[in-house]
């Protein structure tokens, strides 16, 4: 049958049968009888179609040669298929023998060991899962506790922040009030310092004027005093002259100190206000140091007279509008 199939493929007779229904009836038997071999009918049709070109004998010979070639090829193919089937059967038998030789007891032992291993692994997994669930519950409890603590700390922090802001506000108001008081006190201290300097400067000028007046009187009475008192030594006169010169130098230096340095040396960098506490000493201790610093080293009689005059003048100034008492 394979040979006839090869013949059909070679001569292409199948397409012609499909195109002509009458030929299909002839091949398969139109009245229900036995069907004729399709390849032979196709060959006959082919021969009839090519009668114009070649003779019938040549066509029959060529067909027979083709059929013989196809039969040989088909026989070779069948032989190879049979050999392959035998090889596969032999391989199947070998595998079945090997499978039958393997002991079923060993397989059962392997299966039992594998089941035990899987059971142990399952138990271990369940144990780990239970531990993880317990730890998860503990962590949830801790987390809840931490949340409560965090909320409490947040409330406390807000309360502390509110208190801190209130304290800061209160202190800022207090600092503002203290700064105002300090500014007022600074102004008052500056005014008092200015009044103190002006009073010292005025007292200094008054003492200087009195010294000048006394010196003028001494100059007028000088020859009479020298004639009346010949016992005065020349050394004492020289010492008094030196003391007068030194007193004048000191007075000139103090006057220069009282004058602002901007008038003498030009403008300079501003300096802070002097500390008024240096001038805050009692009234009883004020007159003698002030008189000594202004008048210099004079005689004992002159110093006593000046002290008495300064006391009386200070008492008068205390009753007046300007006072130097702090």
C-alpha positions in Angstrom: 0.0 0.0 0.0 2.9 2.3 0.7 4.2 1.7 -2.8 0.8 2.8 -4.2 1.0 5.9 -2.1 4.4 6.8 -3.4 3.2 6.2 -6.9 0.3 8.6 -6.3 2.7 11.2 -5.0 5.0 10.8 -8.0 2.4 11.0 -10.8 0.0 13.4 -9.0 -3.1 11.4 -9.8 -5.0 12.3 -6.7 -5.8 15.8 -7.8 -7.3 14.5 -11.1 -9.6 12.1 -9.2 -10.8 14.9 -7.1 -11.6 16.9 -10.1 -13.5 14.0 -11.9 -16.3 12.3 -9.9 -16.7 9.6 -12.5 -13.2 8.4 -11.9 -13.8 8.2 -8.1 -16.8 5.9 -8.8 -14.6 3.7 -10.9 -12.0 3.6 -8.2 -14.2 2.9 -5.3 -16.9 0.9 -7.1 -20.1 2.8 -8.0 -22.6 -0.1 -7.5 -21.3 -1.3 -4.1 -18.9 -3.9 -5.5 -15.2 -4.2 -4.8 -13.2 -1.2 -5.5 -10.5 -1.4 -8.1 -6.9 -0.5 -7.2 -6.7 3.3 -7.5 -3.1 3.4 -8.6 -3.7 1.2 -11.6 -6.7 3.3 -12.8 -4.6 6.4 -12.4 -1.8 4.9 -14.4 -4.3 3.9 -17.1 -5.6 7.4 -17.2 -2.1 8.8 -17.4 -1.3 6.4 -20.2 -4.4 7.4 -22.0 -3.6 11.1 -21.6 0.0 10.6 -23.0 -0.8 8.3 -25.9 -0.2 11.1 -28.3 3.5 11.5 -27.1 4.6 7.9 -26.5 3.6 4.3 -27.0 1.7 2.2 -24.5 4.5 -0.3 -24.2 6.9 2.3 -23.1 4.5 3.7 -20.6 3.8 0.2 -19.1 7.5 -0.4 -18.8 8.1 2.9 -17.0 5.2 2.2 -14.7 6.5 -1.2 -13.8 10.0 0.1 -13.1 8.6 2.7 -10.8 6.5 0.2 -9.0 9.5 -2.1 -8.5 11.5 0.8 -7.1 8.8 1.8 -4.8 8.4 -1.7 -3.5 12.1 -2.0 -2.8 12.0 1.3 -0.9 9.0 0.2 1.0 10.6 -3.1 1.9 13.7 -1.3 3.3 11.5 1.0 5.3 9.6 -1.8 6.8 12.8 -3.7 7.7 14.1 -0.6 9.6 10.8 -0.2 11.5 10.8 -3.8 12.6 14.4 -3.5 13.9 13.5 -0.4 15.8 10.4 -2.0 17.3 12.5 -5.0 18.5 15.1 -2.7 20.1 12.4 -0.8 22.0 10.8 -4.0 23.2 14.2 -5.2 24.4 14.8 -1.9 26.3 11.4 -2.1 27.8 12.0 -5.6 29.1 15.3 -4.6 30.6 13.8 -1.7 32.4 11.0 -3.9 33.7 13.5 -6.5 35.0 15.5 -3.8 36.8 12.4 -2.4 38.4 11.3 -5.9 39.5 14.7 -6.6 41.0 14.6 -3.5 43.3 13.4 -4.6 46.8 10.1 -3.2 48.0 11.2 -3.4 51.7 13.9 -0.8 51.0 11.5 1.5 49.4 9.2 1.2 52.4 12.1 2.0 54.8 12.9 5.1 52.7 9.3 6.2 52.7 9.1 5.7 56.5 12.3 7.6 57.1 11.1 10.4 54.9 7.7 10.5 56.7 9.5 10.7 60.1 11.7 13.5 58.8 8.8 15.4 57.5 6.9 14.9 60.8 9.8 16.2 62.8 10.1 19.2 60.6 6.4 19.8 60.9 6.6 19.7 64.7 9.6 22.0 64.7 7.8 24.4 62.4 4.7 24.4 64.7 6.9 25.0 67.7 8.6 27.9 66.0 5.3 29.3 65.0 4.0 29.1 68.6 7.1 30.8 69.9 6.7 33.6 67.3 3.0 34.0 68.3 4.0 34.3 71.9 6.7 36.8 71.2 4.3 38.7 69.0 1.8 38.9 71.8 4.5 40.1 74.2 5.6 42.7 71.7 2.0 43.9 71.3 1.7 44.3 75.1 5.0 46.2 75.2 3.9 48.3 72.3 0.6 49.2 74.0 2.5 50.0 77.2 5.0 52.2 75.3 2.1 53.9 73.6 0.5 54.8 77.0 3.9 56.1 78.2 4.4 58.1 75.1 1.0 59.7 75.4 1.7 60.5 79.1 5.1 62.0 78.2 3.5 64.0 75.4 1.0 65.5 77.8 3.7 66.2 80.3 5.9 67.7 77.7 3.0 70.0 76.6 2.5 71.0 80.2 6.2 71.7 80.7 6.3 73.7 77.5 3.3 75.8 78.7 5.0 76.4 82.0 8.3 77.2 80.3 6.5 79.7 78.0 4.8 81.3 81.0 8.0 81.5 83.0 9.8 82.9 79.9 7.1 85.5 79.4 7.2 86.5 83.1 11.0 86.8 83.1 10.9 88.8 79.9 8.5 91.2 81.5 10.7 91.3 84.6 13.8 91.9 82.5 12.0 94.7 80.7 11.0 96.3 84.0 14.5 95.9 85.4 16.1 97.4 82.3 13.8 100.4 82.6 14.8 100.7 86.3 18.5 100.3 85.4 18.1 103.0 82.7 16.5 105.4 85.2 19.2 104.6 87.8 21.9 105.2 85.2 20.4 108.5 84.3 20.2 109.5 88.0 23.8 108.3 88.6 25.0 110.3 85.6 23.1 113.4 86.9 24.6 112.9 90.4 28.1 112.4 89.0 27.8 115.6 87.0 26.5 117.5 90.0 29.4 116.0 92.1 32.0 117.1 89.5 30.5 120.5 89.2 30.5 120.9 93.1 34.1 119.8 93.3 35.1 122.1 90.5 33.2 125.0 92.2 34.8 124.2 95.6 38.2 124.1 94.0 37.8 127.5 92.4 36.5 128.9 95.7 39.5 127.5 97.6 41.9 128.8 94.9 40.3 132.3 95.1 40.7 132.3 98.9 44.3 131.2 98.6 45.0 134.0 96.1 43.3 136.5 98.5 45.4 135.2 101.5 48.6 135.4 99.4 47.7 139.0 98.5 47.2 139.9 102.1 50.5 138.2 103.0 52.3 140.2 100.3 50.8 143.4 101.7 51.7 142.5 105.3 55.0 140.8 104.4 57.6 143.6 105.3 55.8 144.4 108.5 55.8 140.8 109.6 59.4 140.4 108.7 60.4 143.5 110.7 58.3 142.5 113.7 59.5 138.9 113.7 63.2 138.8 112.9 63.5 135.3 114.4 62.0 133.6 111.3 64.8 131.8 109.5 65.4 131.9 105.8 65.1 128.2 105.5 61.5 128.3 106.6 60.7 131.0 104.1 62.3 128.9 101.3 60.3 125.9 102.4 57.1 127.9 102.4 58.0 129.3 99.0 58.6 125.7 97.7 55.3 124.6 99.1 53.4 127.5 97.5 55.1 126.6 94.2 54.2 123.0 94.5 50.6 123.9 95.4 50.3 126.1 92.4 51.6 123.4 90.1 49.1 120.9 91.6 46.3 123.4 91.2 47.2 124.0 87.6 47.4 120.3 86.9 44.0 119.7 88.6 42.5 122.5 86.5 43.9 120.9 83.4 42.3 117.6 84.5 39.0 119.2 85.1 39.0 120.7 81.6 37.8 118.1 79.0 40.6 116.5 77.1 38.8 117.1 73.8 39.6 120.8 74.1 43.3 120.0 74.8 44.2 117.0 72.8 41.3 116.8 70.4 38.5 114.2 70.2 39.2 110.7 71.6 37.4 107.5 71.9 34.4 107.5 74.3 35.0 106.0 77.7 32.4 104.5 80.0 30.9 106.7 82.8 33.0 106.7 86.0 31.7 104.6 88.9 29.8 107.0 91.2 30.4 104.7 94.2 34.0 106.1 94.5 32.5 109.5 95.5 30.0 108.1 98.0 31.7 108.6 101.3 30.2 110.2 104.5 30.0 114.0 104.8 32.3 114.0 107.9 35.1 112.4 105.9 34.5 114.4 102.8 35.8 117.8 103.8 39.4 117.1 104.9 40.4 114.9 101.9 38.8 117.3 99.5 40.5 120.3 101.1 43.9 118.6 101.2 43.6 117.5 97.5 42.6 121.0 96.4 44.7 123.2 98.7 47.9 121.1 98.9 50.2 121.1 101.8 49.7 124.4 103.7 50.3 125.6 107.2 48.4 124.3 110.1 46.6 127.6 110.8 45.6 128.0 107.1 44.2 124.5 107.0 42.1 125.0 110.1 40.7 128.3 108.8 39.9 126.7 105.4 38.2 123.8 107.1 36.0 126.1 109.1 35.1 128.1 106.0 34.3 125.0 104.0 32.2 123.6 106.7 30.1 126.8 106.9 29.8 127.0 103.1 28.8 123.3 102.9 26.1 123.8 105.5 24.8 126.8 103.5 24.8 124.7 100.3 22.9 121.9 101.9 20.0 124.3 102.7 20.1 125.5 99.0 18.6 124.0 95.9 21.7 121.9 95.0 22.9 119.2 97.4 25.8 116.8 97.1 24.6 114.3 99.6 23.7 110.9 98.1 
